[in-house]
Amino acid sequence: MDDDIWRQFDLADDYQSMGVIANREASWEEAQYYFEKALSILANLDIETDSSLTPEAVRYNTLLENILAGYRVTMRSLGQLTDDVNPSVILDRFSDLETQLEGDTLRVYNQETKRITYDLPVIMNDRVKASIIYFQTVARDAFRKYLSRKPRYERRFREILRKHGLPEDLIYLSMVESGYNPHAYSWARAMGLWQFISSTGRLYGLKRDWWIDERKDPLKATEAAARFLKDLYNRFGNWELAMAAYNGGPGRVSRAIKRQHTRDFWKLRLRRQTMDYVPLIYAACIIGKDPEKYGFTDIDYEDEVRWEETTIDRCLDLKDIAREVGCSLKELKQLNPELLRNYTPPNRKKYTLRLPVGKKARFLAVYDKLPSPKETSWVKHRIRRGETVSSIAAKYGVSQYAIMNANNLGRRARIIAGKTLIVPVPLDREYARLNRRHHKYQAESGVYTVRSGDTMWDIARAFGTTVDALRRINSINRGSRIYVGQRLKIPTNARYLAKRNVKSSKSRSSSRKSFARTKPTRNNGSSHRSGKGKSGKYTVRAGDTLWDIARAHGMSTAQLRRLNGLGRTSRIYPGQVLTVNAADYIVYRVRRGDTLTRIARKYRTSVSSILAANNMVDPDNLRVGDRLKIYTR
């Protein structure tokens, strides 16, 4: 099994635990942040979740269920949704509130009659009215954000819909699905601006492998959505049923029509979210065409996303491209959201790359000089007799799903001896960036002591051996995990490679702004001691948030707000002086096998509290002997 996947599971579990603790403290905004972080980690994992037989799929599905259970508690308590809320929450929360909103009053702020036309059969009934009220109240901040994003791709969306002979008002379907965010990820495991699940995306030509996910591409996904919607309209004969089928699935809608003997969407009894879906689209359309009338004024609209395109015939590192053409890596990735790695795909003879406007000429001038990434970022493996995808994955310490995706293999595909497979062994794994570069790999007398952030793949590569050889010499089963402080034997013919493979680097602590004065330190004394917290003042600095400050002083954001007379929507600013009331604390010495999650649970605190109080960024960066300040109340 891929150590990286399991590390990501653990990290998502940590964030989920933080969310649960924040719920208990009634720190709803904090809880939302943690659950969103956990969901984003799961969204980016290379996992096939439609099979419950694999350990990865079981862990994934269990984690997702736990995250959603906690998140729903948060949403019911939060009141007004924030502008960065997951689009799935918009639909889910409305289902809880619809009956309450139907008796509320629609806010109309501009009585001027404006001639507005629709090319969808938009109507105003009680369900649509309740949806408008929902966007005006509970989901106001989120909907305002969606409106601000609308110009990003609107012109291109309309062009594609027109080309396929479809109503242009279907752009509001994308608004409800994703909030016009190419990276939106739903609880149903759908992705992108039009929220395709993997199987439907493949059916409509959207490729997904180790390197790219075309569901995130604004143009390719819109083309696929247009064809899918056209098929649904041809099947059901009206747009309300077609949109309902887009959300709930054509099979479910067909069965409901047959069972209930009606083709009137407004009379059909469907899954609650699907029944709410069409009214929300109509509400978005009504407000979107006249936002001022419904109270959405002074919206800071974003500019249209524009780019130049060029075709490349080899793999390139996005960091090299950004440096040479004079733009940021972030800007380049925003223009190419389908790219999952910091590289263009190596398995494409021709690939269309998007560049910032005005940068194409510069790119073409330096194209021949741009280096291709090192060959070790992917390996061409010649299949030997008796090998399987699973055994090859274990050899390289990667996921079998990564190999299957990189080579477009189905789950039942057979591999043939003599053929070649591409094995993705990325250079830019996030955990490697954060952890691996911070220490040298050295083995004393042929034994290496595992540190926080290590994986079998890291250690094997550092000492010039394979994961298989490392497991074999240490009698470690394939499903077993390594832990901080564990001593591993290193094959004697590989140890000398460590010095040339890994260089030490500067500690990241200098780049981390400190909220607390205490950092984890080495200690050979007692397992813990206690101390008294001090009340005092804290001056807000640029980049501070309430939850950062609260956590650094062992408080909840609710306590910090109360102490300083701040409302839930109050903002803090640099230079502002806040009263803080730090809790009593203990100093705990980390032991072998400890994790921050276990320590936090033991002392009834949260991982985020420990991170902030000890000036830590990464929950996994924990070593035996470290001293941690832990606030208690």
N, C-alpha and C positions, 0 to 999 in steps of 0.2 A: 504494500500500500504506500501511497505517496505521503511522506512525512509532512510536506508542506500543506496538503489538504487537511490533515488532522490538526496541524498547528492553527490553521485558519478556523477550523471548527471550534477549537479551544478559545480562540480570540473572540469569536462570535458569542460563545457561551459566556465569556467574561462580560461582554457588553450587555447580554441578556440579563445576567445576574445584577449588574449595576442598575438596569432599568427597573427590575423588580424591587430593589432596595429604594430607589428613588420614588417608586409608587407608594411604598410604605410610609415615606416621609412626606407624601403629598407634594413632591417636587415634580410636577407634571411635565414642565418643559424639559427638565433634565432627563426624565424617563423617556420622553419622545426622542431626544437626541440619541440616547443609548440604543433604543430599539431600532432607530433608523440606521445607526452604524452597524448593528448586527445584521440587519436585512441586506445592507449594501455588501457586506462580506459574503453572504450566501449567494447574492446575485452574481458575483464575479467568480464563483467556484466552477471548476471544470468537472461537473458531476451530471450523470444521467440519473434523474430522479424518478423515472417512470418504472424502474425495477426496484422492488423492495427487498430483493434477495442479497444485494451487496451491502457490506457494512457501511460504506460511504452513504448510500441512499437512505439506509435506516437512520443513521445519525443526522443526516440532512433534514429528513422529514420530521424527526422528533424535535430537533432544534427549531425548525420553522413553526411548528405547532406551539411550542412554548413561547416563542417570541411574539406570535400573533395574539396569544391569550393575554400576555402582559400588556401588549400595545393597546388592545381593546379596552382594558381597564383604564389606561392613560387617556384614551380619546373620550371616554364617557365622562371623565372628570375634568378635562382640560378646558371645556367651555369653547371659546372661539379658537378655531384651528389656526396654526401659524402658517406663514407664507412658504415654508420649506417642507410642508407635510407631504407624505407619500400620496400620490394620486389614488391609490387603493383606499386610503382612509376617507377620502371625499365621498366615495360611493358607500363605504361601510357605515360611516357616521350618519349619512342621510337616512339610511334604512332605520336607524334608531329613532330619528327625530321627525320623520315625515308626518305622522299623525298629529304631532304637537304643532307643526308649522302650518297645517292646513287651516287652522282657525286664526292664524296671525294675519296682520295687515300688510299688504304689499306697499312698499315705499316707492312713490313716484315723485321725483324732485323737479321735473321739467314738464310742464303741461303743454308745451308747444307741440303741435301736430307735425310729425316728420313723415314723409312718404318713404316707407321702408318696404322692400320686397324680399321675398324668400323663395328659394328654389327647392326647399324641402317643404312638406305639408305641415308647417308649423301652426299649432293652435294654442289658444290660451284656455286651459281648464284648471280645475282645482289642483291637480297633480303638478302641472307646469308652474302654476302660481306658487305652490309650496316650494318648488325647486328654486325659483327666483328669490324667494324670501330666504332660503337657505344660503344662497350665494351672497345675499345682502347682509347676512348676520353671522352665523356660525363659521361659514367658509369664506368670509369676506377677504381676509388677508391673502389666503391662498388664491382666490379667484382674481384678485387684483394683480398678483404676480403673474398669473396665466395671461391676463390681458396684456401686461407689459411685454411678455415674450412673443406675442402674436405676430409682430412684423418680421421676426427672424426668418421664417420660411413661408410666409403667407403667399407671396407672389408665385413661388415655385409650386406650392401645393395646388393653387388654383389652376395653374397651367396644366399640371398632370391630370387633375380631375376633369378639366375641360377636354383634354385630349381623349379621355376615355368616355366622354359623353355623360358625365356624372354631375350631380348638383354640387356647386362650389361650396354650399353651406355645410358640406360634410367636413370642412376644416374644423368645425366645432366638435365633431366626434373625436378628433385627435386631441382637442383641448381637454375634454372630459377624461379621455383615456390616460393622457400623459402629462397634462399641463404644459405641452409643447417642450418637453425635456427629452432629448435623445437618449439619455441614460436612465429614464424612468423604469423602475422594476416593480412589478405587481406581485401581490400575494399569490396569484395564480401562476407565477413563474413566467409571466409574459414580459417582454422587453421592448424598449424603444418608443418612438413617437406614436406608433399605431398599435403598440402592445401585442405583438405576435408571440404566441407560444412557439417553441422550437419546431414542433411537427408541422404546424400550419405554415410557418415561415418557409420551411423546406418545400412544402407543397407548392408555394408560390414563388419559388426560385431564390429565396434568401439563404445565402451560404453562411455556415457557422462552423468554425474549426478553432484550432489553438490560436490562430493569429488574428482572425477577424470574426465579427458578428454583424452581418449586414442588416439585422433588425434595428441596429442603432443608426444606420445611414439614412439621412432625411429623404433623399431622392429615391433610393432603391426600396426603402420601406413604404414610401408613398405609392410608388408604382405597384408594389405587391398588394397594398391595401385597396387601391383602386380596382384591381382585377378581382380581388376577393369580394368586395362590396358589389361589384357588377354581377358576379356569379350569384350572390345572395339575392339581389333584386330580381334577377331573371328567374330564380327558383320560387320566391315568395310573392312577387308581383306588387309589393308596395314597400315604401322605405321604412315604415315603422317596424314591420316584421323583419326586414333585412337588417336594420340596426340592432334589433333585439337578438337576432341570430349571431351577429358579430360579437355580441357580448356573451350570450349564454350558450352558443353552439347551435348550428342548424338542426341537428338531430333532436335536441330538446324542444325547440320551437315547433318542429314538425309534429312531434308526438303530442304536444299540448293542443295544437290545432285539431288533430285527429280525435283526441279524447274529449275535447270540450265543444267540438262542432261549431267553431267560429274562427274567422280570419280577422276579426276586429282586435287589434292590439290592446285597445283600452278595456276590452272585456275579458281578455285572456288572463288566466291565473298562472303566472310563471314564478320562477325563483325571485325572491324579493329584490335582489340587486338588479336583475334584468328588467323587472317592472319599473324600477326607478331610473334606469339607464336612459331611455328615450326622453322622458320629461326633463332630465338634467341636460341633455343635448339641446333640446328646444329652448330651455331657459338660458343656456350659454349663448345660443344663437340670438335670442331676443335682446339680451343685455349687450352682447358683443357688437351689435349693429347700432346701438344707441346707449353707450355706457353712462353718459351724463344723466340721462333720464332716470336711471336707476341708482344714482348716487355714487358712481365711480368717476370721480373727476381728478384732474391733475395727475394722470397716470404717466409715469416715466417710461415711455415706450422705448424698447431696445431697437437698435438699427437692424436692417436686414443683413443677414450673414452673406457675405460675398466672397468669392474666391476665384483663382485661376487654376486651371487643370493642366497637368503634364503627365505623360506616360513614361514609366520607368521599366527597365527590364532586369533589374537585380534588387536584392534586398539591401535596404539602407537603414541606418540608425537615425531615428527622428531627432535625437539630440545633435547629431552632426549636421543634419539639414537645417535645423533651427539656428545653429551657430553660424553657418555659412551664409544663409540668406538674410540674417539679421532680424529674427523674430523670436518669440519665446516658445519653449516647448509646449506650454499650456495652449497657446494660440494655435499651434500646429495640430495638436490633438483635438481641439475643439472643431477644427475644420474637417478632421478625419475621425469622427467618433466611432466608426466601425472597427478601428484598429485596437486590439486588445493588449498588445505589447508595445514597447517603444521602438518597434521595427515594422517596416513594411513586410508583407508575407514573402518568405523565400521560395515558396512553392508555386509562384505565379510567373509565367514568362513575361506577361505584360500586366502592369498594375497602374491604375489611374490615381495619382496623388493630387490632393488639393493644397494649394499654396495661398498665402495672403496676397491680396491684390497688389500688383507692382513688384512681386518677388520672383516671378517666373524667369525673367531674363537672367537674373543673378544666379538662380538655381541651374539653369542650362549652362551657364558659363563655368560653373564649378563641378558639374555632374560627374565628369570623368575622373576628377580628383578625389571625389568622396570615397572613403574606404567602406568596404562591406564589413559587417560585423564579423568577429572572430568565428571560425568554424565551430568552436565549442559551444556556440549558442544553439546549434542543432547538429545532429549527428545522422549520417546515412548509415544505417545498419543493414548488413546483408544477412538475411534470414538463414539460419542453420537448421538442419534436420532435427525435429523434435521440439523446436522452440514454439512458444505461443506468445500472443500479445502480452499476456500477463507476465510471463517469465522475462520477456524483453524489457517491460516496464520496470520490473524489480531490479534488473541488472543496472539500469540507468537511474533508478531512484525517482521515477516520475509516475504519473497516473496512467493506467492503461487507456483511460478515456482520452487523455491528451494525445496518445499515439493514434488511437482510432480516428479522432477528429482531424489530426494533421494529415492523415492518409485517406480520409473519406471512407473509412471502413464501417460497415454496419456491425451490430452486435453479434450477428451470426456469421459474419464473413470469415473465410478461412485464409490463412496466409501460407505461402508456398516457399519451400526452401529454394534459395538462389535469388529470390526477388529482394528488392531493397525497400526499407521503410525509413521515413523521416522520423527521428526521435527528437522532440523539442526539449532542449535542456536550457532554459532561458538564463541569461546573464543578469536579468534585472528583477529577480524575485524580490518582492517588498521586504520580506523578512531578512533576506540576505543583505539588502541595502542597509537595513537598520542595525543588524547584529553582527553579521559575519566579518565585516571589515574592521571591527573594533578590537580584535585581538589576533595574535599569532597562534597558529596551530603547532604546538610542540609536544612531543612525546618523550617522557622521561623513562628510560629503560624499557622502551617499547610499549609504554602504557600512556594513553591519553585520557584526561579527566574532562568529562562532558561539561560544557558551560551553557548558560542560558542563551537561547537562539540557535544552538547547534541542531543539525539534522544529520541523519546517517549519510545523506547525499553530500552535504557540506564536508563532513569529516573524511569520507572516502575520497572525494575529489582533492582535498587538501593534501592527503598523504599518497596520492597517485595510485589508489587501489579502487576496487569496486564495492558497491553496497553489498553485493552477494558475498564477497570475500570477507568483508568486515562482519557481516552477520554470522558467517560460518565459523570464523576463528573465535567469536565470542558466544557461540551457541545461542544466538538471538533468533527467535522465530520471526517469520515475516509479519505477523500481526502484532508483534510486541513493540513497545515504545521505549525510547531511551529517556533518561531523566538527569537533571542537573546533579553533578557530583559523581555520576557513574563512571567507573574506570573501564576503559576499553583497550583491549590488546590491538596493536597495529601490526600488520604483516611486516616482517623485518626488511623485505626488499623495497618497501614503499616509504619508509619513514623519512628518508633524506629529501624527498620531494616537497615536504611541507614548507621549508624555508623559501623555496623559489616560487611556490604557488600562492602564498598568502603574505601580504605585507601588513604591518601594523598601521593604524591610522589614528588621527587625533580623536579624542573623546568628543561625543556629540554634546556634552554638557554645556560647552561654551555657546552653542546655538540655541539653547533652551532658556527662555526667560524664567527667572526664578520667582515664585510666589512665596515659597517657604525658605527658611534658612537652613534646614537640615537635609542632607543628602544621605543616601544609603552608604554606609561605611563598613569596613571590615572590623570585626570584633571577635575576640576570643574569650570574652567574659561570659556573664550569665545570659540566660536565654531572654530575659527582659527585665527592665526596670521602669519605674513610673516617674511622672513629672507633672507639674501644675501648669495649666494653660494660663496665658496672660491676656487680659482684655486690653484693648488699645485702639489705635487709629490706623487706617490703611489708606494710602493715596493711590487712586486709580491711575494705571498707566495705559498707554495705547495698546490695544489688543486684548485688554482684560475683559472678562465676562463675569457676571455675578456668580455663576457656578464654579468658575476657576477660583475666585476669591473665597467663596464659601468653603469649598473643599480644602483649600490650603490652610484654613483655620478650623477645620473640624466641625463646620456648621452646615446646615442645609440652606438652600437659597431662600426658602420660606422664612427661616430664622433671621437671615441677613436682611431680607426685605423688611420684616417687622421691626428689627432693631433700628433701621434707618428710615422708617416711614415711607418705604417705596411701594408703589402699587405693582400689580403683575405686569403692566405694560410700560412701567417706568424704565428709562434708559439711563445708563451711567456714562460718564465722560472723563477723559484724561484730566487729572488734577483734582477731581472730586475726592473729598475725604470721607471715608466710611468708618463707622464704628464697628469693630469686630469683637467678638467675645469667644476667644479660643477655648476649646474644651480641654480637660485633663487628658494626658496621653501616657502611653507606655512606649518603651523602646524594645522592639522584638528582634531577636537574632534569628536569621533564616537558617533552617535546617535542611538536610538532604530530603528531597521529595516534596518540599513546600512549593505551593503556587500562591499567587496573590489572591486568587479566588478562595482557596481554603483558609488562608489567613484572615481574609475579610469576613468570611462566615463565622470563623471561630470567635472573632471579637465584635461581631454584630455591627460591622461597618461596611463600606463599599470599596471596591477596587479603586474607583476614581478618587476617593478620599485619600487612600494610601499613596496613589500616584502623585496627587497634588501636594500632599504634605511632605513628600520626599523628593520633589523636583524630578520625577520620572516621567518619561513619555511612553515607553513600551511596557505593557504588563508582563511580557516574557523576559525582560532584562533583569533577572533575579539570580543572585549567586549565593551559594552556601556561605554563611558568615556575615552577609550584609546585615546592617542594623536598620530597622524601619521604625519611624515614628508613627504610632497609631493612636488617633484621637478616640477617646471614649466618653460616653455621656451617661 
